[in-house]
């Protein structure tokens, strides 16, 4: 889940405009992503997941 809070949006003139600011930003490694997918019941193997992530990064 993405955690955020609202802050004043200084890019618009409207005084009631707000924008989301992310809190607790975390970066995941490919290994961590694969493990999380497997814990959620993915039918792919860890090797399959890592291969897809590798191809995705090369696009």
mmCIF file as Biopython writes it, N, C-alpha, C and O atoms, coordinates in Angstrom:
data_model
#
loop_
_atom_site.group_PDB
_atom_site.id
_atom_site.type_symbol
_atom_site.label_atom_id
_atom_site.label_alt_id
_atom_site.label_comp_id
_atom_site.label_asym_id
_atom_site.label_entity_id
_atom_site.label_seq_id
_atom_site.pdbx_PDB_ins_code
_atom_site.Cartn_x
_atom_site.Cartn_y
_atom_site.Cartn_z
_atom_site.occupancy
_atom_site.B_iso_or_equiv
_atom_site.auth_seq_id
_atom_site.auth_asym_id
_atom_site.pdbx_PDB_model_num
ATOM 1   N N  . UNK A ? 1  ? 0.838  -1.168  0.000   1.0 0.0 1  A 1 
ATOM 2   C CA . UNK A ? 1  ? 0.000  0.000   0.000   1.0 0.0 1  A 1 
ATOM 3   C C  . UNK A ? 1  ? 0.888  1.238   0.000   1.0 0.0 1  A 1 
ATOM 4   O O  . UNK A ? 1  ? 1.904  1.289   0.692   1.0 0.0 1  A 1 
ATOM 5   N N  . UNK A ? 2  ? 0.498  2.212   -0.768  1.0 0.0 2  A 1 
ATOM 6   C CA . UNK A ? 2  ? 1.238  3.454   -0.865  1.0 0.0 2  A 1 
ATOM 7   C C  . UNK A ? 2  ? 0.732  4.419   0.197   1.0 0.0 2  A 1 
ATOM 8   O O  . UNK A ? 2  ? -0.454 4.748   0.226   1.0 0.0 2  A 1 
ATOM 9   N N  . UNK A ? 3  ? 1.621  4.868   1.064   1.0 0.0 3  A 1 
ATOM 10  C CA . UNK A ? 3  ? 1.245  5.825   2.102   1.0 0.0 3  A 1 
ATOM 11  C C  . UNK A ? 3  ? 1.556  7.233   1.616   1.0 0.0 3  A 1 
ATOM 12  O O  . UNK A ? 3  ? 2.600  7.476   1.012   1.0 0.0 3  A 1 
ATOM 13  N N  . UNK A ? 4  ? 0.639  8.157   1.886   1.0 0.0 4  A 1 
ATOM 14  C CA . UNK A ? 4  ? 0.832  9.544   1.470   1.0 0.0 4  A 1 
ATOM 15  C C  . UNK A ? 4  ? 0.062  10.475  2.401   1.0 0.0 4  A 1 
ATOM 16  O O  . UNK A ? 4  ? -0.808 10.041  3.156   1.0 0.0 4  A 1 
ATOM 17  N N  . UNK A ? 5  ? 0.393  11.749  2.333   1.0 0.0 5  A 1 
ATOM 18  C CA . UNK A ? 5  ? -0.414 12.766  2.984   1.0 0.0 5  A 1 
ATOM 19  C C  . UNK A ? 5  ? -0.559 13.939  2.017   1.0 0.0 5  A 1 
ATOM 20  O O  . UNK A ? 5  ? 0.233  14.091  1.087   1.0 0.0 5  A 1 
ATOM 21  N N  . UNK A ? 6  ? -1.555 14.745  2.241   1.0 0.0 6  A 1 
ATOM 22  C CA . UNK A ? 6  ? -1.829 15.858  1.337   1.0 0.0 6  A 1 
ATOM 23  C C  . UNK A ? 6  ? -1.108 17.110  1.799   1.0 0.0 6  A 1 
ATOM 24  O O  . UNK A ? 6  ? -1.070 17.416  2.990   1.0 0.0 6  A 1 
ATOM 25  N N  . UNK A ? 7  ? -0.538 17.832  0.843   1.0 0.0 7  A 1 
ATOM 26  C CA . UNK A ? 7  ? 0.137  19.102  1.110   1.0 0.0 7  A 1 
ATOM 27  C C  . UNK A ? 7  ? -0.392 20.138  0.131   1.0 0.0 7  A 1 
ATOM 28  O O  . UNK A ? 7  ? -0.954 19.799  -0.911  1.0 0.0 7  A 1 
ATOM 29  N N  . UNK A ? 8  ? -0.207 21.384  0.475   1.0 0.0 8  A 1 
ATOM 30  C CA . UNK A ? 8  ? -0.663 22.469  -0.390  1.0 0.0 8  A 1 
ATOM 31  C C  . UNK A ? 8  ? 0.022  22.376  -1.754  1.0 0.0 8  A 1 
ATOM 32  O O  . UNK A ? 8  ? 1.232  22.166  -1.839  1.0 0.0 8  A 1 
ATOM 33  N N  . UNK A ? 9  ? -0.763 22.533  -2.815  1.0 0.0 9  A 1 
ATOM 34  C CA . UNK A ? 9  ? -0.225 22.502  -4.173  1.0 0.0 9  A 1 
ATOM 35  C C  . UNK A ? 9  ? 0.157  23.917  -4.577  1.0 0.0 9  A 1 
ATOM 36  O O  . UNK A ? 9  ? -0.712 24.742  -4.860  1.0 0.0 9  A 1 
ATOM 37  N N  . UNK A ? 10 ? 1.437  24.195  -4.603  1.0 0.0 10 A 1 
ATOM 38  C CA . UNK A ? 10 ? 1.932  25.539  -4.924  1.0 0.0 10 A 1 
ATOM 39  C C  . UNK A ? 10 ? 1.980  25.800  -6.428  1.0 0.0 10 A 1 
ATOM 40  O O  . UNK A ? 10 ? 2.332  26.901  -6.851  1.0 0.0 10 A 1 
ATOM 41  N N  . UNK A ? 11 ? 1.630  24.796  -7.242  1.0 0.0 11 A 1 
ATOM 42  C CA . UNK A ? 11 ? 1.682  24.943  -8.695  1.0 0.0 11 A 1 
ATOM 43  C C  . UNK A ? 11 ? 0.398  25.534  -9.271  1.0 0.0 11 A 1 
ATOM 44  O O  . UNK A ? 11 ? 0.356  25.884  -10.451 1.0 0.0 11 A 1 
ATOM 45  N N  . UNK A ? 12 ? -0.640 25.650  -8.459  1.0 0.0 12 A 1 
ATOM 46  C CA . UNK A ? 12 ? -1.912 26.207  -8.937  1.0 0.0 12 A 1 
ATOM 47  C C  . UNK A ? 12 ? -2.288 27.399  -8.070  1.0 0.0 12 A 1 
ATOM 48  O O  . UNK A ? 12 ? -1.883 27.472  -6.910  1.0 0.0 12 A 1 
ATOM 49  N N  . UNK A ? 13 ? -3.059 28.334  -8.618  1.0 0.0 13 A 1 
ATOM 50  C CA . UNK A ? 13 ? -3.436 29.508  -7.842  1.0 0.0 13 A 1 
ATOM 51  C C  . UNK A ? 13 ? -4.561 29.248  -6.830  1.0 0.0 13 A 1 
ATOM 52  O O  . UNK A ? 13 ? -4.757 30.047  -5.915  1.0 0.0 13 A 1 
ATOM 53  N N  . UNK A ? 14 ? -5.286 28.165  -6.980  1.0 0.0 14 A 1 
ATOM 54  C CA . UNK A ? 14 ? -6.414 27.885  -6.082  1.0 0.0 14 A 1 
ATOM 55  C C  . UNK A ? 14 ? -5.910 27.559  -4.678  1.0 0.0 14 A 1 
ATOM 56  O O  . UNK A ? 14 ? -5.040 26.703  -4.519  1.0 0.0 14 A 1 
ATOM 57  N N  . UNK A ? 15 ? -6.441 28.223  -3.670  1.0 0.0 15 A 1 
ATOM 58  C CA . UNK A ? 15 ? -5.942 28.009  -2.308  1.0 0.0 15 A 1 
ATOM 59  C C  . UNK A ? 15 ? -6.321 26.650  -1.712  1.0 0.0 15 A 1 
ATOM 60  O O  . UNK A ? 15 ? -5.696 26.203  -0.750  1.0 0.0 15 A 1 
ATOM 61  N N  . UNK A ? 16 ? -7.331 25.997  -2.270  1.0 0.0 16 A 1 
ATOM 62  C CA . UNK A ? 16 ? -7.762 24.722  -1.712  1.0 0.0 16 A 1 
ATOM 63  C C  . UNK A ? 16 ? -7.228 23.516  -2.484  1.0 0.0 16 A 1 
ATOM 64  O O  . UNK A ? 16 ? -7.650 22.390  -2.222  1.0 0.0 16 A 1 
ATOM 65  N N  . UNK A ? 17 ? -6.312 23.726  -3.426  1.0 0.0 17 A 1 
ATOM 66  C CA . UNK A ? 17 ? -5.722 22.612  -4.166  1.0 0.0 17 A 1 
ATOM 67  C C  . UNK A ? 17 ? -4.662 21.925  -3.301  1.0 0.0 17 A 1 
ATOM 68  O O  . UNK A ? 17 ? -3.923 22.576  -2.562  1.0 0.0 17 A 1 
ATOM 69  N N  . UNK A ? 18 ? -4.608 20.612  -3.412  1.0 0.0 18 A 1 
ATOM 70  C CA . UNK A ? 18 ? -3.619 19.843  -2.666  1.0 0.0 18 A 1 
ATOM 71  C C  . UNK A ? 18 ? -2.997 18.814  -3.594  1.0 0.0 18 A 1 
ATOM 72  O O  . UNK A ? 18 ? -3.538 18.513  -4.658  1.0 0.0 18 A 1 
ATOM 73  N N  . UNK A ? 19 ? -1.862 18.281  -3.183  1.0 0.0 19 A 1 
ATOM 74  C CA . UNK A ? 19 ? -1.222 17.204  -3.918  1.0 0.0 19 A 1 
ATOM 75  C C  . UNK A ? 19 ? -0.741 16.164  -2.918  1.0 0.0 19 A 1 
ATOM 76  O O  . UNK A ? 19 ? -0.512 16.473  -1.748  1.0 0.0 19 A 1 
ATOM 77  N N  . UNK A ? 20 ? -0.590 14.939  -3.382  1.0 0.0 20 A 1 
ATOM 78  C CA . UNK A ? 20 ? -0.155 13.864  -2.502  1.0 0.0 20 A 1 
ATOM 79  C C  . UNK A ? 20 ? 1.361  13.865  -2.392  1.0 0.0 20 A 1 
ATOM 80  O O  . UNK A ? 20 ? 2.069  14.036  -3.385  1.0 0.0 20 A 1 
ATOM 81  N N  . UNK A ? 21 ? 1.847  13.672  -1.181  1.0 0.0 21 A 1 
ATOM 82  C CA . UNK A ? 21 ? 3.285  13.528  -0.961  1.0 0.0 21 A 1 
ATOM 83  C C  . UNK A ? 21 ? 3.503  12.148  -0.340  1.0 0.0 21 A 1 
ATOM 84  O O  . UNK A ? 21 ? 2.926  11.826  0.699   1.0 0.0 21 A 1 
ATOM 85  N N  . UNK A ? 22 ? 4.338  11.342  -0.987  1.0 0.0 22 A 1 
ATOM 86  C CA . UNK A ? 22 ? 4.572  9.969   -0.546  1.0 0.0 22 A 1 
ATOM 87  C C  . UNK A ? 22 ? 5.367  9.951   0.752   1.0 0.0 22 A 1 
ATOM 88  O O  . UNK A ? 22 ? 6.316  10.713  0.937   1.0 0.0 22 A 1 
ATOM 89  N N  . UNK A ? 23 ? 4.951  9.055   1.647   1.0 0.0 23 A 1 
ATOM 90  C CA . UNK A ? 23 ? 5.625  8.847   2.920   1.0 0.0 23 A 1 
ATOM 91  C C  . UNK A ? 23 ? 6.170  7.423   2.923   1.0 0.0 23 A 1 
ATOM 92  O O  . UNK A ? 23 ? 5.521  6.523   2.392   1.0 0.0 23 A 1 
ATOM 93  N N  . UNK A ? 24 ? 7.320  7.200   3.495   1.0 0.0 24 A 1 
ATOM 94  C CA . UNK A ? 24 ? 7.909  5.866   3.611   1.0 0.0 24 A 1 
ATOM 95  C C  . UNK A ? 24 ? 8.146  5.217   2.256   1.0 0.0 24 A 1 
ATOM 96  O O  . UNK A ? 24 ? 7.751  4.070   2.044   1.0 0.0 24 A 1 
ATOM 97  N N  . UNK A ? 25 ? 8.773  5.917   1.354   1.0 0.0 25 A 1 
ATOM 98  C CA . UNK A ? 25 ? 9.104  5.369   0.044   1.0 0.0 25 A 1 
ATOM 99  C C  . UNK A ? 25 ? 10.150 4.278   0.220   1.0 0.0 25 A 1 
ATOM 100 O O  . UNK A ? 25 ? 11.154 4.482   0.902   1.0 0.0 25 A 1 
ATOM 101 N N  . UNK A ? 26 ? 9.917  3.115   -0.398  1.0 0.0 26 A 1 
ATOM 102 C CA . UNK A ? 26 ? 10.835 1.986   -0.290  1.0 0.0 26 A 1 
ATOM 103 C C  . UNK A ? 26 ? 11.121 1.441   -1.674  1.0 0.0 26 A 1 
ATOM 104 O O  . UNK A ? 26 ? 10.240 1.416   -2.533  1.0 0.0 26 A 1 
ATOM 105 N N  . UNK A ? 27 ? 12.339 1.011   -1.888  1.0 0.0 27 A 1 
ATOM 106 C CA . UNK A ? 27 ? 12.748 0.399   -3.142  1.0 0.0 27 A 1 
ATOM 107 C C  . UNK A ? 27 ? 12.888 -1.102  -2.924  1.0 0.0 27 A 1 
ATOM 108 O O  . UNK A ? 27 ? 13.428 -1.544  -1.910  1.0 0.0 27 A 1 
ATOM 109 N N  . UNK A ? 28 ? 12.391 -1.889  -3.896  1.0 0.0 28 A 1 
ATOM 110 C CA . UNK A ? 28 ? 12.482 -3.341  -3.821  1.0 0.0 28 A 1 
ATOM 111 C C  . UNK A ? 28 ? 13.447 -3.858  -4.879  1.0 0.0 28 A 1 
ATOM 112 O O  . UNK A ? 28 ? 13.473 -3.352  -6.001  1.0 0.0 28 A 1 
ATOM 113 N N  . UNK A ? 29 ? 14.238 -4.862  -4.526  1.0 0.0 29 A 1 
ATOM 114 C CA . UNK A ? 29 ? 15.107 -5.514  -5.493  1.0 0.0 29 A 1 
ATOM 115 C C  . UNK A ? 29 ? 14.260 -6.491  -6.311  1.0 0.0 29 A 1 
ATOM 116 O O  . UNK A ? 29 ? 13.134 -6.813  -5.932  1.0 0.0 29 A 1 
ATOM 117 N N  . UNK A ? 30 ? 14.804 -6.953  -7.425  1.0 0.0 30 A 1 
ATOM 118 C CA . UNK A ? 30 ? 14.104 -7.952  -8.235  1.0 0.0 30 A 1 
ATOM 119 C C  . UNK A ? 30 ? 13.839 -9.214  -7.418  1.0 0.0 30 A 1 
ATOM 120 O O  . UNK A ? 30 ? 12.767 -9.810  -7.527  1.0 0.0 30 A 1 
ATOM 121 N N  . UNK A ? 31 ? 14.797 -9.619  -6.612  1.0 0.0 31 A 1 
ATOM 122 C CA . UNK A ? 31 ? 14.631 -10.802 -5.765  1.0 0.0 31 A 1 
ATOM 123 C C  . UNK A ? 31 ? 13.459 -10.625 -4.801  1.0 0.0 31 A 1 
ATOM 124 O O  . UNK A ? 31 ? 12.661 -11.544 -4.613  1.0 0.0 31 A 1 
ATOM 125 N N  . UNK A ? 32 ? 13.357 -9.444  -4.193  1.0 0.0 32 A 1 
ATOM 126 C CA . UNK A ? 32 ? 12.253 -9.178  -3.263  1.0 0.0 32 A 1 
ATOM 127 C C  . UNK A ? 32 ? 10.906 -9.170  -3.979  1.0 0.0 32 A 1 
ATOM 128 O O  . UNK A ? 32 ? 9.912  -9.675  -3.457  1.0 0.0 32 A 1 
ATOM 129 N N  . UNK A ? 33 ? 10.882 -8.596  -5.175  1.0 0.0 33 A 1 
ATOM 130 C CA . UNK A ? 33 ? 9.647  -8.577  -5.966  1.0 0.0 33 A 1 
ATOM 131 C C  . UNK A ? 33 ? 9.222  -10.006 -6.283  1.0 0.0 33 A 1 
ATOM 132 O O  . UNK A ? 33 ? 8.048  -10.349 -6.144  1.0 0.0 33 A 1 
ATOM 133 N N  . UNK A ? 34 ? 10.157 -10.831 -6.703  1.0 0.0 34 A 1 
ATOM 134 C CA . UNK A ? 34 ? 9.852  -12.221 -7.030  1.0 0.0 34 A 1 
ATOM 135 C C  . UNK A ? 34 ? 9.330  -12.958 -5.812  1.0 0.0 34 A 1 
ATOM 136 O O  . UNK A ? 34 ? 8.355  -13.703 -5.912  1.0 0.0 34 A 1 
ATOM 137 N N  . UNK A ? 35 ? 9.958  -12.764 -4.668  1.0 0.0 35 A 1 
ATOM 138 C CA . UNK A ? 35 ? 9.513  -13.431 -3.441  1.0 0.0 35 A 1 
ATOM 139 C C  . UNK A ? 35 ? 8.103  -12.986 -3.043  1.0 0.0 35 A 1 
ATOM 140 O O  . UNK A ? 35 ? 7.284  -13.809 -2.635  1.0 0.0 35 A 1 
ATOM 141 N N  . UNK A ? 36 ? 7.824  -11.696 -3.160  1.0 0.0 36 A 1 
ATOM 142 C CA . UNK A ? 36 ? 6.482  -11.196 -2.839  1.0 0.0 36 A 1 
ATOM 143 C C  . UNK A ? 36 ? 5.435  -11.791 -3.774  1.0 0.0 36 A 1 
ATOM 144 O O  . UNK A ? 36 ? 4.338  -12.145 -3.341  1.0 0.0 36 A 1 
ATOM 145 N N  . UNK A ? 37 ? 5.773  -11.899 -5.049  1.0 0.0 37 A 1 
ATOM 146 C CA . UNK A ? 37 ? 4.843  -12.495 -6.014  1.0 0.0 37 A 1 
ATOM 147 C C  . UNK A ? 37 ? 4.588  -13.965 -5.697  1.0 0.0 37 A 1 
ATOM 148 O O  . UNK A ? 37 ? 3.454  -14.435 -5.793  1.0 0.0 37 A 1 
ATOM 149 N N  . UNK A ? 38 ? 5.630  -14.685 -5.323  1.0 0.0 38 A 1 
ATOM 150 C CA . UNK A ? 38 ? 5.479  -16.095 -4.998  1.0 0.0 38 A 1 
ATOM 151 C C  . UNK A ? 38 ? 4.641  -16.292 -3.735  1.0 0.0 38 A 1 
ATOM 152 O O  . UNK A ? 38 ? 3.846  -17.229 -3.657  1.0 0.0 38 A 1 
ATOM 153 N N  . UNK A ? 39 ? 4.816  -15.415 -2.749  1.0 0.0 39 A 1 
ATOM 154 C CA . UNK A ? 39 ? 4.020  -15.497 -1.519  1.0 0.0 39 A 1 
ATOM 155 C C  . UNK A ? 39 ? 2.542  -15.262 -1.787  1.0 0.0 39 A 1 
ATOM 156 O O  . UNK A ? 39 ? 1.690  -15.758 -1.050  1.0 0.0 39 A 1 
ATOM 157 N N  . UNK A ? 40 ? 2.232  -14.506 -2.836  1.0 0.0 40 A 1 
ATOM 158 C CA . UNK A ? 40 ? 0.831  -14.230 -3.179  1.0 0.0 40 A 1 
ATOM 159 C C  . UNK A ? 40 ? 0.236  -15.304 -4.086  1.0 0.0 40 A 1 
ATOM 160 O O  . UNK A ? 40 ? -0.903 -15.180 -4.536  1.0 0.0 40 A 1 
ATOM 161 N N  . UNK A ? 41 ? 1.001  -16.347 -4.350  1.0 0.0 41 A 1 
ATOM 162 C CA . UNK A ? 41 ? 0.467  -17.478 -5.086  1.0 0.0 41 A 1 
ATOM 163 C C  . UNK A ? 41 ? 0.683  -17.453 -6.583  1.0 0.0 41 A 1 
ATOM 164 O O  . UNK A ? 41 ? -0.089 -18.064 -7.322  1.0 0.0 41 A 1 
ATOM 165 N N  . UNK A ? 42 ? 1.707  -16.766 -7.051  1.0 0.0 42 A 1 
ATOM 166 C CA . UNK A ? 42 ? 1.993  -16.748 -8.482  1.0 0.0 42 A 1 
ATOM 167 C C  . UNK A ? 42 ? 2.260  -18.159 -8.987  1.0 0.0 42 A 1 
ATOM 168 O O  . UNK A ? 42 ? 2.910  -18.954 -8.308  1.0 0.0 42 A 1 
ATOM 169 N N  . UNK A ? 43 ? 1.764  -18.466 -10.166 1.0 0.0 43 A 1 
ATOM 170 C CA . UNK A ? 43 ? 2.012  -19.772 -10.783 1.0 0.0 43 A 1 
ATOM 171 C C  . UNK A ? 43 ? 3.350  -19.804 -11.517 1.0 0.0 43 A 1 
ATOM 172 O O  . UNK A ? 43 ? 3.795  -20.867 -11.951 1.0 0.0 43 A 1 
ATOM 173 N N  . UNK A ? 44 ? 3.986  -18.661 -11.655 1.0 0.0 44 A 1 
ATOM 174 C CA . UNK A ? 44 ? 5.302  -18.595 -12.296 1.0 0.0 44 A 1 
ATOM 175 C C  . UNK A ? 44 ? 6.377  -19.048 -11.317 1.0 0.0 44 A 1 
ATOM 176 O O  . UNK A ? 44 ? 6.184  -19.013 -10.102 1.0 0.0 44 A 1 
ATOM 177 N N  . UNK A ? 45 ? 7.498  -19.470 -11.859 1.0 0.0 45 A 1 
ATOM 178 C CA . UNK A ? 45 ? 8.640  -19.786 -10.999 1.0 0.0 45 A 1 
ATOM 179 C C  . UNK A ? 45 ? 9.415  -18.496 -10.717 1.0 0.0 45 A 1 
ATOM 180 O O  . UNK A ? 45 ? 9.229  -17.481 -11.387 1.0 0.0 45 A 1 
ATOM 181 N N  . UNK A ? 46 ? 10.274 -18.562 -9.727  1.0 0.0 46 A 1 
ATOM 182 C CA . UNK A ? 46 ? 11.102 -17.395 -9.412  1.0 0.0 46 A 1 
ATOM 183 C C  . UNK A ? 46 ? 11.973 -17.024 -10.612 1.0 0.0 46 A 1 
ATOM 184 O O  . UNK A ? 46 ? 12.156 -15.843 -10.909 1.0 0.0 46 A 1 
ATOM 185 N N  . UNK A ? 47 ? 12.508 -18.034 -11.301 1.0 0.0 47 A 1 
ATOM 186 C CA . UNK A ? 47 ? 13.338 -17.786 -12.484 1.0 0.0 47 A 1 
ATOM 187 C C  . UNK A ? 47 ? 12.532 -17.085 -13.575 1.0 0.0 47 A 1 
ATOM 188 O O  . UNK A ? 47 ? 13.045 -16.183 -14.238 1.0 0.0 47 A 1 
ATOM 189 N N  . UNK A ? 48 ? 11.278 -17.488 -13.768 1.0 0.0 48 A 1 
ATOM 190 C CA . UNK A ? 48 ? 10.416 -16.840 -14.764 1.0 0.0 48 A 1 
ATOM 191 C C  . UNK A ? 48 ? 10.202 -15.375 -14.423 1.0 0.0 48 A 1 
ATOM 192 O O  . UNK A ? 48 ? 10.310 -14.507 -15.288 1.0 0.0 48 A 1 
ATOM 193 N N  . UNK A ? 49 ? 9.901  -15.107 -13.178 1.0 0.0 49 A 1 
ATOM 194 C CA . UNK A ? 49 ? 9.649  -13.730 -12.733 1.0 0.0 49 A 1 
ATOM 195 C C  . UNK A ? 49 ? 10.886 -12.870 -12.949 1.0 0.0 49 A 1 
ATOM 196 O O  . UNK A ? 49 ? 10.793 -11.760 -13.472 1.0 0.0 49 A 1 
ATOM 197 N N  . UNK A ? 50 ? 12.039 -13.381 -12.546 1.0 0.0 50 A 1 
ATOM 198 C CA . UNK A ? 50 ? 13.285 -12.619 -12.702 1.0 0.0 50 A 1 
ATOM 199 C C  . UNK A ? 50 ? 13.605 -12.374 -14.177 1.0 0.0 50 A 1 
ATOM 200 O O  . UNK A ? 50 ? 14.114 -11.309 -14.529 1.0 0.0 50 A 1 
ATOM 201 N N  . UNK A ? 51 ? 13.314 -13.342 -15.034 1.0 0.0 51 A 1 
ATOM 202 C CA . UNK A ? 51 ? 13.552 -13.176 -16.466 1.0 0.0 51 A 1 
ATOM 203 C C  . UNK A ? 51 ? 12.650 -12.090 -17.045 1.0 0.0 51 A 1 
ATOM 204 O O  . UNK A ? 51 ? 13.100 -11.272 -17.847 1.0 0.0 51 A 1 
ATOM 205 N N  . UNK A ? 52 ? 11.396 -12.081 -16.647 1.0 0.0 52 A 1 
ATOM 206 C CA . UNK A ? 52 ? 10.463 -11.054 -17.127 1.0 0.0 52 A 1 
ATOM 207 C C  . UNK A ? 52 ? 10.915 -9.674  -16.664 1.0 0.0 52 A 1 
ATOM 208 O O  . UNK A ? 52 ? 10.882 -8.725  -17.447 1.0 0.0 52 A 1 
ATOM 209 N N  . UNK A ? 53 ? 11.330 -9.547  -15.426 1.0 0.0 53 A 1 
ATOM 210 C CA . UNK A ? 53 ? 11.801 -8.256  -14.920 1.0 0.0 53 A 1 
ATOM 211 C C  . UNK A ? 53 ? 13.038 -7.781  -15.672 1.0 0.0 53 A 1 
ATOM 212 O O  . UNK A ? 53 ? 13.187 -6.588  -15.940 1.0 0.0 53 A 1 
ATOM 213 N N  . UNK A ? 54 ? 13.913 -8.701  -16.008 1.0 0.0 54 A 1 
ATOM 214 C CA . UNK A ? 54 ? 15.120 -8.358  -16.765 1.0 0.0 54 A 1 
ATOM 215 C C  . UNK A ? 54 ? 14.763 -7.841  -18.163 1.0 0.0 54 A 1 
ATOM 216 O O  . UNK A ? 54 ? 15.295 -6.822  -18.604 1.0 0.0 54 A 1 
ATOM 217 N N  . UNK A ? 55 ? 13.867 -8.541  -18.853 1.0 0.0 55 A 1 
ATOM 218 C CA . UNK A ? 55 ? 13.444 -8.106  -20.190 1.0 0.0 55 A 1 
ATOM 219 C C  . UNK A ? 55 ? 12.748 -6.738  -20.106 1.0 0.0 55 A 1 
ATOM 220 O O  . UNK A ? 55 ? 12.982 -5.870  -20.947 1.0 0.0 55 A 1 
ATOM 221 N N  . UNK A ? 56 ? 11.907 -6.552  -19.106 1.0 0.0 56 A 1 
ATOM 222 C CA . UNK A ? 56 ? 11.198 -5.285  -18.915 1.0 0.0 56 A 1 
ATOM 223 C C  . UNK A ? 56 ? 12.188 -4.122  -18.775 1.0 0.0 56 A 1 
ATOM 224 O O  . UNK A ? 56 ? 11.987 -3.064  -19.372 1.0 0.0 56 A 1 
ATOM 225 N N  . UNK A ? 57 ? 13.229 -4.310  -18.007 1.0 0.0 57 A 1 
ATOM 226 C CA . UNK A ? 57 ? 14.207 -3.232  -17.776 1.0 0.0 57 A 1 
ATOM 227 C C  . UNK A ? 57 ? 14.987 -2.880  -19.051 1.0 0.0 57 A 1 
ATOM 228 O O  . UNK A ? 57 ? 15.486 -1.763  -19.189 1.0 0.0 57 A 1 
ATOM 229 N N  . UNK A ? 58 ? 15.087 -3.824  -19.965 1.0 0.0 58 A 1 
ATOM 230 C CA . UNK A ? 58 ? 15.838 -3.578  -21.199 1.0 0.0 58 A 1 
ATOM 231 C C  . UNK A ? 58 ? 15.013 -2.884  -22.279 1.0 0.0 58 A 1 
ATOM 232 O O  . UNK A ? 58 ? 15.561 -2.481  -23.305 1.0 0.0 58 A 1 
ATOM 233 N N  . UNK A ? 59 ? 13.696 -2.737  -22.063 1.0 0.0 59 A 1 
ATOM 234 C CA . UNK A ? 59 ? 12.849 -2.085  -23.064 1.0 0.0 59 A 1 
ATOM 235 C C  . UNK A ? 59 ? 13.109 -0.596  -23.138 1.0 0.0 59 A 1 
ATOM 236 O O  . UNK A ? 59 ? 12.478 0.103   -23.931 1.0 0.0 59 A 1 
#
